[in-house]
């Protein structure tokens, strides 16, 4: 399912007041290395029942940071390598975006998945149930430098 565009505890947007002028002085590569990512998700879900998961991005630095992302997308998730559990492959606009983090601050992104994969069918979009074991991955949309900016959990999808 499409992730909810919820960003808390600070409002969504490009750059907010969380970083101040100092945040923009930190090089992007250093700022990205100062972030950690944790995915919190249920270990079991039932096909057709939306289950909420959360991606927490934490600034480990004792100073505010502002990071530049290559697209308008702040974060993303995939199931077994399928972005947003949608095989139609939506690509966000390639408009760079900045996001600020307070010193030692946390931003939380929330999404849902109901154990189904979306695909284009002959009569429109089709949802197919995917019971079994799957890897759910959440990440900060930082481009190719995903080394420490993603986390995964194994989920069992039950077909009841």
Secondary structure, DSSP 8 states (H G I E B T S, - for coil): -----EEESS--SSS-TTSHHHHTTS-HHHHHHTEEEEEE--SEEETTS-EEEEEEEEE-SSS-EEEEESSS--EEEEETTEETTBTT--------EEEEE-TT-EEEEEEEE-SEEEEEETTEEEEEE--EEEEEEEEE--TT--TTSEEEEEEEEE--
